[in-house]
Amino acid sequence: MLTREDFPTLLRSFRERVTRSRNNLAYEVGVDPSYLTRIEHGDREPPRQHIVEALARALRLSVTERNRLLITAGYAPVSIVELGAWDDAFQAVADVLNDGQLTQEERDQYRSVVQLISARWQAAGRTASATPGSELSLGITPS
């Protein structure tokens, strides 16, 4: 699981992958290069959310990579904020994953099922017979 301590390493790996210098990246994001150096060395806390998002844009990160960077900086991914933690489906998944009686193996299996359903839903174009009461291409009847 990613933590705030992973932010410097993750940021540096993303920057190095696209072969950007710290100075170049700092200039594009609008921060002092020495500030970015201290962040990458772990001498500073992760920056504010708007700077993390600017870093993600400048590094041309995918949505998944941007979310990983936000999470390690201590911020919720934009998609979760937009969905809202009060969403029933989101809460149901969170409740299962936070069940203290589950083993790590059971949590991993549950995650795999959720990821499989999501992947199939997206592969089907997200609209496959998604009218109320109809059976989705996943063989699931919405309630």
Steps between C-alpha positions, in 0.01 A plus 500: 500500500633842408570754774622858518852364544477360145430840341864606439595170336184487290538859380866446414423178309228673295733793426791276401276283282424797278861622525414840642752695705390633837567855379288453189212343694517763775489778241194352328317449831598842635701395805861557599732220380652471849151440640446213256843358590415506872167328429666224296760448772228470763614815681162667449145381542307434179378827349148638498246328280504757220876456465469120497239533225726740307786250531274223367398716202859602425612136516203396282399229745211266431194526723617199700848647544358839596280333760800312643693826526205674668451214746866492600483877555204446733218611269198314371491431127277741308272216387425405861439861598262542205323173582476589866585270787128483581421310179335170597706286261825660609403457864410133447842426353673696777302315767608161365864604466502643852343190656745407775399134486618453141841357433734681262443221250122555515549876452724433201240263351227761548716766335559264207126447455429875511783566252376225268146636502630852435722385214218307334259789544747740338580254221128474425482873446331564835158511336436135423132457576527724803131574523331434835404137543698377202781250520842651439754325282665393825203284585401731784150630542503852654295538816 
